[in-house]
Amino acid sequence: MNFRRQALRQMESPEQLDELVRLATVPAWLLTLALTIAVGATAAWSVVGTVSRNVAAEGVLIHSHGISAFDAVASGQVVKVWISPNQRLAKGTPVVSLQGADGTITTTTVPWDAYVVGVLVTEGELVQPGTQLADLERLDAPGDTLQAVVFIPATAAPLLQPGVPVEVSAAAVPATVFGTLTGRVATVGAFPETVDSLRAFLGSGFDVAALLKNGSVIRVTVPLQPDPNSPSGLKWSKTSPPFQLNSASGITARFTVSREHPIDWLVGR
């Protein structure tokens, strides 16, 4: 077998392990250019770009009249409770039947279309005039759709004003599947809510202490974007859930209170 002389000489020569290997380096001008571009892009974003500043708070989906106490107008023993929680009632639907001391049975009916938030009496119970029988939410007011009522910490209330955009997540509706609701602030309360005012609006069955556990709150109303073709009557960012939402459903609202330029943080504005 014949080999080339050059190949044989290469095999006979010892490895040159004492010589340095020179690696190719990135030109300095290229590094400078990349750094300049990165700094320039960051500076441009800090001046032109914006970052949203959000405030989150808990609330409920509810109609504008809130929840009303339905009281007994006569004394007697409850012999029949005709309603149950989470039920929708048409005007004139029986609520309870009472048997008076003379044995006469009278049945009270709901005076308007309503949603039953809670039933507060049981059959066999004795009641007096003014005893609360149920918490009802009126549904027949013209143009009265579900809206978000949010109870924001009093310290954050000065950041809000009518027109501020709001994103609402409903606890009963998975946001990953159906998305969120949107609206804008309509009113911001002038005074902090009290236990009594919260109970008057939300009903006696609502845990108002949870709303006040971190301090005073202000009531904020947010009309939501409607969708007449949706079972819920509201427009969702992804797809509408195939069911109606119950009144007094829990929600979390996120208010976009400002959009700030990052450069403002650097200059202290």
Protein Blocks (a to p, Z undefined) as FASTA:
>chain_A
ZZdfklmmmmmpccdfkbccddddddfklmmmmmmmmmmmmmmmmmmpccdddddddddd
ddfklpaddddfbecddfbdfbdehiacdehiafbdcddfkopacddddfbdcddfbdcb
dehiacdehiafbdcddfkbghiacdddddddfklmmmpcehiacddddfklcfklnopa
ddddfbdcfbdcdfklmmmmnopkbcfklmmmnoccddddddddddfkbmnlpacfkbcc
fbdcdehiacdddddfbdcdfklmmnoZZ
